[in-house]
Amino acid sequence: ISEEEFVAFNTMIQHIDEIAEAIDAYSMAHRGSIAKKHLLHASRAVAGITLSDGVVDILYDLFRLEDKQVPASQSQAQFDEFVSVLKSRQFHGAMRKRQMDATGFYKCCSKCYKEHILLG
């Protein structure tokens, strides 16, 4: 995967809510169909990015989003799981509350010192 593909993928993650809404609306109108072209189109229309075929192939293979033997209801569940995983990736653990006061900073430094210097 190239740097451009990585940047496009991360941009897609930042817009995953809007992309998911666009795909959901389209799939409801077309009987649950969630094809690769729908993700490509939604990403381009919503986020202004073009995902490479390789990145889309990896995502669809990983989440089995276009498996012809899977019923439409299960396909939607797989798509929901896909969106959920990308949403969790979106924040990279930043949903945890951070303390920005002096006490919190001191505790963090103290913990780091103990873990890495004294025990290291």
LINQUI-V461810 format. One record per residue. PHI is phi in degrees with one decimal (none if undefined). PSI is psi in radians with two decimals (NA if undefined). D_FIRST is the distance of its C-alpha to the first C-alpha in whole Angstrom. Layout:
# LINQUI-V461810
phi: <PHI/PHI>
psi: <PSI/PSI>
d_first: <D_FIRST/D_FIRST>
This chain:
# LINQUI-V461810
phi: <none/-82.5/-62.4/-63.6/-65.4/-63.9/-64.2/-62.8/-61.8/-67.0/-65.6/-60.8/-60.7/-64.6/-113.5/-62.4/-62.1/-67.6/-64.4/-62.6/-62.1/-63.1/-69.2/-59.6/-62.0/-68.1/-68.7/-65.5/-73.3/-121.4/57.5/79.6/-72.4/-127.8/-91.7/-57.3/-63.3/-69.5/-65.6/-60.9/-66.0/-63.2/-63.8/-69.6/-71.6/-87.0/-102.6/72.1/-118.9/-117.7/-79.9/-76.1/-59.7/-63.2/-65.2/-64.6/-60.0/-62.1/-62.4/-70.0/-69.4/-64.0/-102.4/49.7/-76.6/-121.9/-74.5/-67.2/-90.7/-95.6/-62.8/-57.5/-64.7/-71.8/-61.6/-65.7/-63.5/-65.2/-65.0/-62.7/-64.7/-56.2/-64.1/-60.8/-64.1/-68.5/-64.6/-66.7/-71.2/-58.8/-100.3/48.3/82.4/-80.3/-77.4/-68.6/-66.5/-112.0/-94.0/-110.5/-84.9/-63.6/-63.6/-63.2/-63.9/-62.3/-61.1/-63.3/-64.2/-63.2/-62.0/-62.4/-60.2/-62.7/-71.7/-101.7/-95.5/-74.6/-93.7/-66.4>
psi: <2.29/2.96/-0.69/-0.71/-0.69/-0.77/-0.74/-0.75/-0.79/-0.58/-0.70/-0.73/-0.69/-0.39/0.38/-0.59/-0.83/-0.69/-0.74/-0.72/-0.76/-0.75/-0.70/-0.79/-0.74/-0.74/-0.57/-0.68/-0.37/0.65/0.81/0.14/2.18/1.43/2.84/-0.67/-0.48/-0.72/-0.75/-0.79/-0.81/-0.70/-0.71/-0.78/-0.70/-0.83/-0.17/0.46/2.74/1.96/2.52/2.74/-0.62/-0.76/-0.77/-0.72/-0.76/-0.80/-0.77/-0.62/-0.72/-0.73/0.07/0.82/-0.37/0.57/2.05/-0.37/0.01/2.27/2.74/-0.66/-0.71/-0.59/-0.70/-0.68/-0.70/-0.69/-0.71/-0.68/-0.74/-0.85/-0.73/-0.77/-0.75/-0.59/-0.71/-0.57/-0.46/-0.63/-0.20/0.71/0.10/0.02/-0.23/2.42/2.36/2.36/2.27/0.07/3.03/-0.64/-0.79/-0.71/-0.75/-0.78/-0.73/-0.81/-0.71/-0.80/-0.79/-0.76/-0.81/-0.77/-0.69/-0.51/-0.90/-0.71/-0.31/NA>
d_first: <0/4/7/8/6/7/10/11/10/13/15/15/16/19/20/20/24/24/22/23/27/26/25/28/30/29/29/32/33/32/33/30/27/24/22/18/20/21/18/17/20/21/18/19/23/23/20/20/16/14/11/9/11/8/8/11/12/10/13/16/16/15/18/20/20/21/24/27/29/28/31/30/32/29/26/27/27/24/23/25/23/20/21/23/20/18/21/21/18/19/21/20/24/25/28/30/33/33/36/37/40/42/42/39/38/40/40/36/37/39/37/34/37/39/36/34/37/40/38/36>
